[in-house]
């Protein structure tokens, strides 16, 4: 890659990371914190608070992507980050579950994922675009893992309001990166824009879209219940949850990095991808059948992080390889919309299932969804082989 492409990849990945870190930080602690605020005893409302930002993101991703075509990528990204800062401030000042939900809705209104990924496509050549998409996908997995470790410590130090103020500061930092670090985008060629219906008719793309929906639904659903399970079944105080998350995260990256290398260099992309989906199935059945103590919960969390990080890094790469050149922006808009909808529905569904069926009902529902995803991904056509992978295999 050229220096400009490397700069674009690192800076855009950092924007994703700063924004998603703010969103993910509440996952490991909010379900426990909610018991201390009015309305927080209703698990359905707790799940809605966790996933609410996903709903507005899902509704606005394509609109923000289209606006970035008309008004430019950077202005739209800055406007979305400003909305995120305002929503974080509302949530930080909230004194009940309903105001927190409103703040989370405002956070999600800054639906910039499609615009950022479209900017990444603008700033990179075809032969290097997969690398940049993988950088962005890996950054999401990395900050999710980091948030699992940092959130309990931050909650003990600055409380939930402090975490929301921190998310506002992180988004403000992302705005600085957009203005001063991200390269200027070239003009968007509107004449070759692809049709939305063509993306919906592409069965390979829609399988990947279902996959990102399922992955983020499962991710959010789990964190409606996991923190409370670590307290009640694991006997671990909330401030000490990092003792489980940190080893799990580190071990997951030890496994993830060689898995990604094998997938890219040795043309095992589909095999690694499907293995990660299958591992997700095993994790959910494990949480359903055997999660009665600290060690068992820690085991399943470690395996979940392995699967999540591999899938979060490989899915954007796969999308970037198979999306038609004239429809990449549209494909990324649909992809990010389904991702956001999964985040929203995961919070709501996790809260409702937890309230009516307990932890077992949550895990079993996630296992069924993961099984459906595995059935769909098993029939996918492997993505085109990159030239670097071909050279490495010869």
Secondary structure, 3 states (H helix, E strand, C coil): CCHHHHHHHHHHHHHHHHHHHHHHCCCCCHHHHHHHCECCCCHHHHHHHHHHHHHHHHHHHHHHHHHHHHHCHHHHHHHHHHHHHHHHHHHHCCCEHHHHHHHHHHHHHCCCHHHHHHHHHHHCCHHHHHHHHHHHHHHHHHHHHHHHHHHHHHHHHHHHHHHHHHHHHHHHHHHHHHHHCCCCCCCCCHHHCCCHHHHHHCHHHHHHHHHHHHHHHHHHHHHHHHHHHHHHCCCCCHHHCHHHHHHHHHHHHHHHHHHHHHHHHCCCHHHHHHHHHHHHHHHHHHHHHCCCCHHHHHHHHHHHHHHHHHHHHHHHHHHHHHCCHHHHHHHHHHHHHHHHHHHHHHHHHHHHHHHHHHHHHHHHHHHHHHHHHHHHHHCCCCCCCCHHHHHHHC
